């Protein structure tokens, strides 16, 4: 078992920050279409559109789940839901 380096039950300082797997250029101040375009461009181009929508939705949902900024959380959640709706529309049958 790994020993906690801080107070019992607390996350160590070095592990508190969100570390995205890819840099997308997403910013809460951008227009929705621009934010979504940047996320989609960060996905694997060799995948189907359905899979790319799901991947983009998961990337931004990850940010939404860990942020403490209300505006970022709201916009990230909106974008994630938009991608998941698009994925449903293009779902493989």
C-alpha positions as CSV (number, residue, x, y, z in Angstrom):
1,X,0.0,0.0,0.0
2,X,1.3,3.5,-0.9
3,X,1.9,5.8,2.1
4,X,0.0,9.1,2.0
5,X,2.6,12.0,2.0
6,X,0.2,14.6,3.6
7,X,-2.5,14.6,6.2
8,X,-4.4,11.4,6.4
9,X,-7.3,11.2,3.9
10,X,-6.0,14.3,1.9
11,X,-4.7,14.3,-1.6
12,X,-1.0,15.2,-1.7
13,X,-0.3,18.7,-3.1
14,X,1.5,17.4,-6.1
15,X,-1.5,15.4,-7.3
16,X,-4.2,18.1,-6.9
17,X,-4.1,19.6,-10.3
18,X,-5.8,18.4,-13.5
19,X,-3.4,17.0,-16.0
20,X,-5.0,16.6,-19.4
21,X,-3.7,13.9,-21.7
22,X,-3.8,16.3,-24.7
23,X,-3.7,20.1,-25.1
24,X,-6.7,21.2,-27.0
25,X,-6.7,25.0,-26.8
26,X,-10.2,24.9,-25.2
27,X,-11.0,28.1,-23.2
28,X,-14.2,29.1,-21.5
29,X,-14.0,32.5,-23.2
30,X,-14.2,31.1,-26.8
31,X,-17.5,30.8,-28.7
32,X,-19.1,27.4,-28.5
33,X,-18.4,26.5,-32.1
34,X,-14.7,27.3,-31.7
35,X,-14.4,25.4,-28.4
36,X,-16.0,22.3,-29.9
37,X,-13.9,22.5,-33.1
38,X,-10.7,22.6,-31.1
39,X,-11.8,19.6,-29.1
40,X,-12.8,17.6,-32.2
41,X,-9.5,18.5,-33.8
42,X,-7.6,17.0,-30.8
43,X,-9.2,13.6,-31.4
44,X,-7.8,10.7,-33.4
45,X,-8.6,11.4,-37.1
46,X,-8.4,7.6,-37.9
47,X,-11.5,6.9,-35.8
48,X,-15.1,7.1,-37.0
49,X,-17.0,10.3,-36.3
50,X,-19.0,8.6,-33.6
51,X,-15.9,7.6,-31.8
52,X,-14.4,11.0,-32.2
53,X,-17.5,12.7,-30.7
54,X,-17.4,10.3,-27.7
55,X,-13.6,10.9,-27.2
56,X,-14.1,14.7,-27.3
57,X,-17.0,14.5,-24.9
58,X,-15.0,12.4,-22.5
59,X,-12.0,14.8,-22.7
60,X,-14.1,17.8,-21.8
61,X,-16.2,15.9,-19.2
62,X,-13.0,15.1,-17.4
63,X,-12.3,18.8,-17.0
64,X,-15.9,19.5,-15.9
65,X,-15.7,16.9,-13.2
66,X,-12.6,18.3,-11.5
67,X,-12.8,22.1,-11.9
68,X,-14.0,24.4,-9.1
69,X,-14.7,27.3,-11.4
70,X,-18.5,27.5,-12.0
71,X,-18.3,29.1,-15.4
72,X,-15.8,26.5,-16.7
73,X,-17.8,23.6,-15.2
74,X,-21.0,24.9,-16.9
75,X,-19.5,25.4,-20.3
76,X,-17.5,22.2,-20.2
77,X,-20.6,20.2,-19.2
78,X,-22.6,21.9,-22.1
79,X,-19.9,21.0,-24.6
80,X,-19.7,17.4,-23.3
81,X,-23.4,17.0,-23.6
82,X,-23.3,18.4,-27.1
83,X,-20.7,15.9,-28.1
84,X,-22.6,13.0,-26.6
85,X,-25.8,14.1,-28.4
86,X,-23.9,14.2,-31.7
87,X,-22.5,10.8,-30.9
88,X,-26.0,9.4,-30.5
89,X,-27.0,10.9,-33.9
90,X,-24.1,9.2,-35.6
91,X,-24.2,6.0,-33.6
92,X,-23.3,2.8,-35.4
93,X,-26.2,0.5,-36.1
